[in-house]
Amino acid sequence: MTAKRRKRYGAQFKFQVALDAAKGTKTINELATEHSLHPNQISQWKRQLLEEGPSVFSTSAAREQRQQEASEAELFEQIGRLKMELEWLKKKAAGSS
């Protein structure tokens, strides 16, 4: 018996289906039939879109993201410097023995 793999949908597809459901031009059952999805899945995506929608336009979230990326870049630079210093010290220690 072969295992059936789950379908994975991209963020753009989920967003579009959830947006269509939120608009209300078609029922959730119509969308489910059209996209071969379960109505509960569409309802879940719609709920997620409506709950997290305001955070999409939040400037503080974008600012936090940029701060985190800058912090990560700084830490990676520090790791690189420390690795180079460690290698230099290993060579110096091996040469003096």
Secondary structure, 3 states (H helix, E strand, C coil): CCCCCCCCCCHHHHHHHHHHHHHCCCCHHHHHHHHCCCHHHHHHHHHHHHHHHHHHCCHHHHHHHHHHHHHHHHHHHHHHHHHHHHHHHHHHHHHHC
